[in-house]
Amino acid sequence: MRDDLPKGFAAGTAQAAFRKPGRPDLGLLVSEKPCVLAALFTQNLFCAAPVQIDRAILKAGKPVRAIVANSGQANACTGEQGLRNCEKIQSLLAVDLGLQPDEILLISTGVIGAQFDMGKWGLALPDAARNLGSQDAEGFTRAMMTTDAFPKFASRSLQLSGGEIRLCVMAKGAGMICPNMATMLCVALTDAGVERKAWQGIFSRAVNKTFNRVTVDGDTSTNDTILGLANGASGVAVQDQGDLAALEAALTEILDKVSYMLVKDGEGAKKVIHISVKGAATDRDAELVARAVGNSQLVKTAIYGGDANWGRIVNAAGYSGASFNPGEVGLVLCGIERFHDGSPVNDDKEEELAALLQQSDVDVKIVLGRGKGEYTLKASDLGHEYVTLNSDYRS
């Protein structure tokens, strides 16, 4: 077991068999000290019951101590019963841990529309509590996994003016990934001491630069949640703007690393497409083009097949809704310019480009003109396995 959780945090798991037996599907994280909470959530109007509970806790502004995560059932579109089940879980776990119910956050993933089997929860929660300290970041992450091919987590240390602190990020997600002010399911922990307003600001900016710039299939989940807990257990507090900037840079770096893993593990994906748009009139125009290209099934399938069909990329830019002059547009694919000021170039590079498209990381650079607007996005390709997985997801 790795010693990769920040100081003062402990993890445990249990097998509840919410959907399939024989694997941990319930994870528990507990801090020995009260934590400052930062969070972002899905913008889907059908937000899941745990999202509604966690939003209320964030709004109250009180410290939190624990996160309970489950896979197999999303507890979304479950009405008032879904909310009551969340509250029951909080109450049961509060007794096991000696906490208040509103100190406990919930995150869930899985099938939409199914009510929890509370009998299974009642048996598994005490097991998870007894197992606290038995799991590292990987162990907790595995309890959240559904169609994920591998666990996604990363940790690092950082030197602040008062000493060393640690960061750890754990996430799940392989499909239904196109966040909007949120992510899939993600937990970020630090043992630094930081003020609540500053922590939320750091968190929001870091997420907007990383998890909000990925897409696998264009779908935004009912359950998308990213939670950030800072418990101060290191004894090192953020003291000045220099510390704040260093913490934000480190958090952005580690979130970017894990968000790349999410795209790399897109259901059935083989490649990560790195889309860069520059020269736009505004950042918003650049974003529209990047997202149109990243979500285009024609672009994704061409990249999957190693087909240098650059016309699909230009086509997606054209319908994106962005404002630009087509006669000023340029495109560089895998380092080879194929479109310049609205006209094709380097037609003799097709074979070279086809070979470059076999790589696992594909660069797409688009220039819209001479403006200052820019945006970057990471997207997956789209292959046969995506259809296979999602046509039989509930079996």
Helices and strands as residue ranges (DSSP letters): E 9-14, E 26-41, H 49-60, E 64-73, H 79-97, G 101-103, E 104-111, H 118-130, H 137-144, E 152-160, E 163-172, E 185-190, H 196-209, G 211-213, E 214-215, E 225-230, H 241-264, E 272-280, H 283-295, H 297-305, H 311-319, G 326-328, E 330-333, E 336-340, E 343-344, G 347-349, H 350-356, E 361-367, E 373-380, H 384-390
